[in-house]
Amino acid sequence: MGQKTVAIVGAAETTELGKIPHMSQIQLHADAALNALADAGLTIKDIDGVATAAHNPVELAHYLGITPTWADGTSVGGCSFMLHVRHAMAAIEAGLCTTVLITHGESGRSWVGRHGPSLFPSELQMQFERPFGVSRPPNMFTIPVLRYMKDHDLSVETLAMVSVIQREWAAKNPRASFKDPITVDDVLNSKMIAYPFRLLMCCLVTDGGGALILTKADRAKDFPTKPVYILGSGESVESPMISQMADFTSSRAFKVSGTKAFETSGISHADVDHLMIYDAFAHLPIYGLEDLGFVKPGEAGDFIAERNTAPGGTLPLNTNGGGLSYMHSGMYGMYALQEGVRQMRGIAPAQVEGAEISVVHGVGGMFSASGTIVLTNSE
C-alpha cells in the first residue's frame, strides 16, 4: 500500500441539511468549519491552510479569522473537494502548511448570499453549445447517456435501478432527504425532465455544507477522532464541452484520475470495501464502476441491478443514499468524502462491517473534471 503521510482528523457537515433559508452561503461554510474544528478538538488559531470552491477562499479566510500560509481556490465543479484533498496533501508534505481546513457551503435551494450560477460555463461552451439549448445538467448529460444506452443496450428500467437501490441506503440514514422506498415503476412514472432522465433519476436540490481538517499522519493520534489516512489520490480534466468528450460511453477524466489513485495507493479492486461514486444523475455510478475498472464496459448496469452494490452486496456503493436521496446542494463531492470518512471511522448510519479501504470518486461539470481519493483506517 501507499505511504500514509497525511490524515483527516476532523470531518463534519453543517448542523442542518436540506432547506436552510435562515443561513447565508458563507454562514454554511462557517457552520461546517466550526463543526469540523470541534470534531478535531481544534480552534481557528490552529489552521494555517484553507481551501474551498465556488466561493472566494480570501473571503472564507477573512470571515473565519484565518491568516493562512497556503490557500487553494480550485473550482472545477462538484469534485473540487477531492482535488483540494490531493492538493492539501501535497502542501502539507512540502511544508507549506501544517493543518488545512477544506470547506464547502452552498445555498443551492434557498439561494441566500449566493452570487451567480453554480456552473462555470467556458467561453467555448457558451459559444458552441448554449445557443443550441445545451445549457443545464439534465440536457447536457443526456448526450453521453443516450449513446451509452444505445451502444451497451442499457434499458431505462436498469437505469432506474440505480435510484431504487440508493434509496435503500438512504432509508438507513436519518439525515437523508428522502427515505421512503421506491420501485422501478415509481422512478419511471415520476416527472419527465429530459429523456431518459425522470425526476427520481436526478439529484436533489438542497442547502448545506461540510468541512474536513487534514494534517500530518504522525500527528493523527494526538486528536480525539479515529484517524483516516489518505492512501492515494488522482485528478484530471477533459473538456468544458460535453459534446467534445473523446468517448460518450466513458469519461477520460474518470479513467486518468481513478488509475492514478489506484497506482499511488498500491491497492487492487479486490481490496476496496466501500465505494462512493458521485451521483448527480443515475447514470454516473454506471460510468464510474466501469471507468474505475470494477467491471467491464457495458456491465455496470446489470452489476447494480443484480444488487451487488445494494445493502448486503459485494461492493457497498453510495451508502449515505447519494446525491439522489441523501442531499445534493450543487457540488456533491464534499458529502461523498464525509461518508467515506464516516465509514473509515466506523460511525456511518449504514456502516459496512470491517471496512478498511474506501474509494471516493467525484465528477465536476458534466464529465469535465474528476477527482479520486483512497481512504483507509489501517495504520
Summary of the structure (lengths in Angstrom):
residues: 379
radius of gyration: 19.1
end to end distance: 10.6
largest distance: 55.8
contacts: 1481
relative contact order: 0.20
helix: 39%
strand: 19%
